[in-house]
Amino acid sequence: MNSSIIDKLKSLKYRHQEIEVLLAQKDIISNQNKLRNLSKEYLKISEIVKYFIEWEKIKKDIKNIFSLFNDVEIYNIAKEEYFILKKQKKKIEKKIKILLLPEDPNDQHSCLIEIRAATGGDESSLFAGQLFRMYVKYAESYMWKTEIMSSSENEKGGFKEIIMKITGKGASGRLKFESGGHRVQRVPETESQGRIHTSTCTVAMMPVLPKTEKEEINLSDLKIDTFRSSGAGGQHVNTTDSAIRITHLPTGNVVECQDERSQHKNKAKALSILSARLYTQKLLKNQQDNSSMRRTLLGSGGRSDRNRTYNFPQNRITDHRINLTIYKLDEVLEGKLDFLIKPIIQEYQADMLSSLSKLK
């Protein structure tokens, strides 16, 4: 590890000791706010300090072992122990560096997943439906709650567009790499000659901020229209102007919600979607302005991003961003998305570690 990282670790170790002393003081114990804030900070740095203390011990042990190399009788034993310690040291250094990576404040939040049929007509809509089901299954595996915020069904099945909310700690962090183009290759049911067709859908992940962190939307910037709901939903939705269309005039963003029978509920959902969309666009702009990262695996949710190809005839799925191909498409569609998410998170961390190691 370079000197800047070691200096950072030393300061964290000193701060850890300092907090231990503070937490034992009566005036801190009696002040709930200070006690809570210090306790949070203490827990946050405890793991990294633990690894640093272990690293310091191994470094000292390596130095002591190295001094035994001149002793012919125990040279082979010392050399073997030396390589074991070097391996342990390297492993701990990797853990420390990952813990030192800057946290994305949005990673712990819930999120919205917006799936749109792109090219391929009915086949694209059918695939959008499968992607929706895949994300629902994945959310279930983490005990996250799902809710349809807005949807537009295709006459042949699937969705032209669907927006779902996934509520649960860490949802945004695990799904933030899903934004972008998703391509499917398969023989459609309507294809009489058995030819493989290629269709695409786009996915956009949008973090949902807690109410206390949300930026206020100026009502004067909004054009709100009501209209009668269409499509499935029974007679009631077709007899009242319960559907809502909100246009954000400064950006041109348009959000429609008609799934609820209540105009009030549709409006609340539409505002929630708009808020998440505006915040995500702000994040993307900051991401584009940040030239420090060598490359990014975070997509914009646009058609130009090509995330994955889902090849049904070969049960193959390829993530083009990290050149990963696995033959478990059937399992992935059943919600076992971590086959793809874990490697891409590791690649993302490797990119960030590369930048961290260049710090002086």
GUDREN-973881 format. One line per 10 residues: number of its first residue (from 1); their letters; for each residue x, y, z of C-alpha. Coordinates in Angstrom, 2 decimals, decimal comma. Layout:
<atoms>
NUM> a> X/Y/Z; ...
</atoms>
This chain:
<atoms>
1> mnssiidklk> 0,00/0,00/0,00; 1,27/3,47/-0,79; 2,05/6,07/1,87; -1,16/8,10/1,39; -3,33/5,06/2,12; -1,24/4,13/5,18; -1,50/7,71/6,48; -5,27/7,55/6,01; -5,42/4,27/7,94; -3,30/5,65/10,77
11> slkyrhqeie> -5,64/8,61/11,15; -8,65/6,28/11,21; -6,97/4,15/13,88; -6,31/7,24/16,00; -9,91/8,41/15,52; -11,18/4,96/16,53; -9,24/5,18/19,80; -10,42/8,75/20,33; -14,09/7,75/19,93; -13,63/4,88/22,42
21> vllaqkdiis> -12,56/7,43/25,04; -15,40/9,82/24,15; -18,07/7,11/24,38; -17,12/6,49/28,00; -17,59/10,13/29,03; -20,70/11,09/31,00; -21,50/14,24/29,01; -21,54/12,18/25,77; -23,68/9,39/27,27; -26,25/11,95/28,42
31> nqnklrnlsk> -26,39/13,60/24,97; -28,39/11,25/22,72; -27,51/12,99/19,45; -23,76/13,00/20,10; -23,89/9,41/21,39; -25,76/8,24/18,30; -23,47/10,04/15,84; -20,27/8,85/17,54; -21,60/5,28/17,77; -22,38/5,30/14,03
41> eylkiseivk> -18,91/6,62/13,20; -17,30/4,05/15,51; -19,13/1,16/13,85; -18,35/2,52/10,39; -14,57/2,55/10,90; -14,25/-0,46/13,26; -13,90/-3,09/10,53; -11,25/-1,20/8,56; -9,28/-0,45/11,76; -9,44/-4,15/12,69
51> yfiewekikk> -7,91/-5,12/9,34; -5,26/-2,38/9,61; -4,15/-3,63/13,05; -3,91/-7,14/11,59; -1,95/-5,75/8,61; 0,52/-3,98/10,95; 1,07/-7,22/12,89; 1,70/-9,24/9,72; 4,07/-6,58/8,42; 6,05/-6,82/11,68
61> diknifslfn> 6,04/-10,64/11,51; 7,36/-10,53/7,93; 10,21/-8,30/9,05; 11,09/-10,71/11,88; 10,90/-13,77/9,60; 13,09/-12,05/7,01; 15,80/-11,59/9,65; 15,96/-15,41/10,05; 16,95/-16,03/6,42; 20,63/-16,02/7,41
71> dveiyniake> 20,10/-19,03/9,68; 20,82/-22,06/7,45; 19,07/-24,53/9,76; 15,67/-22,86/9,64; 15,96/-21,14/6,27; 13,43/-23,41/4,49; 10,88/-23,10/7,33; 11,37/-19,32/7,47; 10,99/-19,02/3,69; 7,75/-21,02/3,70
81> eyfilkkqkk> 6,35/-18,91/6,56; 7,47/-15,74/4,77; 5,44/-16,57/1,63; 2,35/-17,49/3,72; 2,52/-14,13/5,51; 3,05/-12,24/2,24; -0,07/-13,90/0,83; -2,09/-13,00/3,95; -0,83/-9,42/3,78; -1,89/-9,06/0,16
91> kiekkikill> -5,34/-10,46/0,94; -5,86/-8,02/3,82; -4,64/-5,10/1,68; -7,34/-5,88/-0,88; -10,02/-5,95/1,84; -8,76/-2,65/3,26; -8,78/-0,95/-0,13; -12,36/-2,08/-0,83; -13,44/-0,72/2,57; -11,70/2,57/1,75
101> lpedpndqhs> -13,64/3,02/-1,49; -15,99/6,01/-1,34; -19,55/4,96/-0,60; -22,29/5,80/-3,04; -24,95/7,41/-0,81; -27,67/6,04/-3,09; -26,63/2,38/-2,74; -28,71/1,77/0,37; -31,88/3,32/-1,08; -34,90/1,72/-2,70
111> clieiraatg> -35,30/2,21/-6,46; -37,54/2,35/-9,49; -36,96/0,04/-12,45; -38,33/1,30/-15,77; -38,54/-1,27/-18,58; -39,45/-0,17/-22,11; -39,97/-2,21/-25,26; -37,63/-0,79/-27,90; -37,10/-2,50/-31,26; -38,87/-5,69/-32,24
121> gdesslfagq> -42,58/-4,90/-31,88; -44,64/-7,52/-30,03; -41,58/-9,67/-29,36; -39,90/-6,75/-27,59; -42,98/-6,25/-25,40; -43,05/-9,94/-24,51; -39,39/-9,76/-23,50; -40,12/-6,65/-21,40; -42,62/-8,80/-19,52; -39,96/-11,46/-18,91
131> lfrmyvkyae> -37,47/-8,85/-17,66; -40,14/-7,52/-15,29; -40,73/-11,02/-13,93; -36,96/-11,56/-13,58; -36,58/-8,42/-11,43; -39,61/-9,38/-9,31; -38,07/-12,82/-8,66; -34,72/-11,20/-7,83; -36,40/-8,80/-5,40; -38,17/-11,72/-3,72
141> symwkteims> -34,83/-13,45/-3,14; -33,73/-10,42/-1,08; -37,14/-10,06/0,65; -37,67/-6,68/-1,04; -41,17/-5,39/-1,67; -42,30/-4,69/-5,26; -45,08/-2,42/-6,52; -46,18/-1,53/-10,05; -46,14/2,26/-10,37; -47,20/2,55/-14,02
151> ssenekggfk> -47,73/0,15/-16,89; -48,83/0,01/-20,50; -49,67/-3,50/-21,68; -49,24/-4,87/-25,19; -52,24/-6,49/-26,85; -50,24/-9,69/-27,54; -48,87/-9,83/-23,97; -46,02/-8,26/-22,09; -45,55/-4,53/-21,72; -44,84/-1,56/-23,95
161> eiimkitgkg> -43,60/0,07/-20,75; -43,69/-0,78/-17,05; -42,28/1,02/-14,02; -41,94/-0,87/-10,76; -40,80/0,26/-7,33; -38,48/-2,03/-5,39; -38,46/-1,17/-1,71; -35,64/-2,55/0,39; -32,26/-1,65/1,80; -29,52/-1,97/-0,82
171> asgrlkfesg> -31,85/-2,36/-3,82; -30,39/0,63/-5,64; -26,80/-0,50/-5,08; -27,35/-3,99/-6,45; -29,46/-2,93/-9,42; -27,60/0,22/-10,49; -25,77/-1,65/-13,26; -29,00/-2,72/-14,97; -29,56/0,56/-16,83; -29,06/0,24/-20,57
181> ghrvqrvpet> -29,98/-1,90/-23,57; -31,01/-5,54/-23,14; -31,04/-7,57/-26,36; -32,90/-10,86/-26,85; -32,21/-13,43/-29,58; -34,77/-16,19/-30,07; -37,36/-17,70/-32,40; -40,72/-15,91/-31,83; -43,85/-18,05/-31,53; -45,21/-16,37/-34,65
191> esqgrihtst> -42,13/-17,29/-36,74; -43,14/-20,13/-39,08; -39,70/-20,76/-40,60; -37,78/-21,05/-37,31; -35,64/-17,97/-37,88; -33,99/-16,26/-34,89; -35,12/-12,67/-34,37; -33,33/-9,97/-32,40; -35,33/-7,55/-30,26; -34,34/-5,03/-27,62
201> ctvammpvlp> -35,65/-3,46/-24,43; -34,22/-0,63/-22,38; -33,96/-0,64/-18,61; -33,43/2,39/-16,39; -32,71/2,15/-12,65; -33,62/5,24/-10,65; -32,78/5,62/-6,93; -35,69/6,64/-4,71; -34,62/9,20/-2,13; -36,16/9,24/1,34
211> ktekeeinls> -38,67/12,07/1,88; -36,14/13,97/4,00; -33,62/14,05/1,13; -35,91/14,71/-1,84; -35,48/17,94/-3,70; -38,62/20,02/-3,92; -40,26/20,19/-7,35; -41,58/23,64/-8,15; -45,30/23,26/-8,89; -45,14/26,16/-11,32
221> dlkidtfrss> -42,82/23,99/-13,46; -45,52/21,33/-13,85; -48,35/20,95/-16,33; -50,87/18,46/-14,94; -53,55/16,89/-17,15; -56,27/14,41/-16,29; -57,82/11,91/-18,69; -59,79/8,69/-18,72; -57,87/5,50/-18,12; -57,68/3,01/-20,95
231> gaggqhvntt> -56,96/-0,69/-21,16; -57,46/-3,34/-18,49; -58,91/-2,34/-15,15; -62,68/-2,89/-15,36; -65,49/-0,49/-16,04; -64,66/1,92/-13,24; -61,40/3,18/-14,73; -63,14/4,01/-18,00; -65,86/6,19/-16,46; -63,77/8,70/-14,49
241> dsairithlp> -60,92/11,04/-15,33; -58,60/9,29/-12,87; -55,50/9,04/-15,05; -52,78/11,67/-14,61; -50,21/13,09/-17,00; -47,52/15,36/-15,53; -45,16/17,34/-17,76; -42,06/18,90/-16,23; -41,77/22,00/-18,39; -38,04/22,83/-17,84
251> tgnvvecqde> -36,87/19,36/-18,92; -39,76/18,07/-21,02; -40,12/14,93/-18,87; -43,61/13,41/-19,17; -45,00/10,86/-16,70; -48,38/9,14/-16,98; -50,08/7,04/-14,31; -53,46/5,34/-14,70; -53,15/2,05/-12,79; -54,95/3,35/-9,68
261> rsqhknkaka> -58,66/4,17/-9,58; -57,95/7,23/-7,47; -56,75/10,38/-9,22; -54,95/11,36/-6,01; -53,00/8,07/-5,92; -52,10/8,31/-9,60; -50,82/11,85/-9,05; -48,71/10,76/-6,05; -47,16/7,93/-8,09; -46,50/10,19/-11,06
271> lsilsarlyt> -44,75/12,77/-8,86; -42,67/10,01/-7,27; -41,57/8,75/-10,70; -40,83/12,29/-11,89; -38,77/13,04/-8,80; -36,68/9,87/-9,27; -36,24/10,57/-12,98; -35,04/14,14/-12,44; -32,64/13,03/-9,71; -31,24/10,24/-11,94
281> qkllknqqdn> -30,67/12,69/-14,81; -28,77/14,92/-12,39; -26,61/11,93/-11,34; -25,90/11,04/-14,98; -24,78/14,59/-15,70; -22,43/14,49/-12,71; -21,18/11,11/-13,89; -20,40/12,49/-17,36; -18,66/15,52/-15,84; -16,51/13,28/-13,63
291> ssmrrtllgs> -13,50/12,41/-15,77; -11,56/10,72/-12,95; -13,01/7,26/-13,58; -11,23/5,30/-16,28; -14,46/3,84/-17,60; -17,93/3,36/-16,26; -20,20/0,35/-16,08; -23,20/2,47/-15,17; -25,56/2,84/-18,10; -27,87/5,74/-18,83
301> ggrsdrnrty> -30,89/3,63/-19,64; -30,74/4,71/-23,28; -30,79/2,58/-26,42; -27,14/3,33/-27,17; -26,00/1,41/-24,08; -25,61/-2,29/-24,76; -25,60/-4,24/-21,55; -26,49/-7,79/-22,34; -27,58/-10,29/-24,96; -30,01/-13,02/-23,93
311> nfpqnritdh> -29,67/-15,90/-26,43; -32,47/-18,42/-25,89; -31,45/-21,19/-28,37; -28,09/-21,60/-26,59; -29,34/-20,76/-23,06; -26,58/-18,13/-23,15; -26,37/-14,70/-21,60; -23,51/-12,28/-22,28; -22,69/-9,08/-20,43; -20,78/-7,06/-23,01
321> rinltiykld> -19,38/-4,53/-20,53; -17,16/-7,10/-18,81; -17,05/-9,75/-21,58; -18,77/-12,31/-19,36; -20,69/-15,20/-20,93; -22,58/-17,82/-18,92; -24,89/-20,62/-20,01; -27,51/-20,14/-17,32; -30,10/-17,96/-19,05; -32,98/-20,04/-17,69
331> evlegkldfl> -31,74/-19,58/-14,10; -31,10/-15,85/-14,55; -34,66/-15,33/-15,82; -35,87/-17,08/-12,66; -34,26/-14,31/-10,59; -30,73/-15,65/-10,09; -29,35/-12,35/-11,33; -26,36/-12,40/-8,98; -24,60/-14,64/-11,51; -24,18/-11,37/-13,45
341> ikpiiqeyqa> -24,42/-8,69/-10,77; -21,60/-9,99/-8,52; -18,95/-10,09/-11,29; -19,86/-6,60/-12,49; -19,68/-5,21/-8,93; -16,21/-6,80/-8,61; -15,16/-5,20/-11,90; -16,51/-1,84/-10,75; -14,57/-2,11/-7,50; -11,43/-3,07/-9,45
351> dmlsslsklk> -11,78/0,09/-11,54; -12,13/2,21/-8,42; -9,24/0,40/-6,69; -7,07/1,16/-9,69; -7,81/4,86/-9,23; -7,24/4,60/-5,47; -3,85/2,94/-5,89; -2,68/5,91/-8,00; -3,30/8,37/-5,19; -0,15/10,03/-3,87
</atoms>
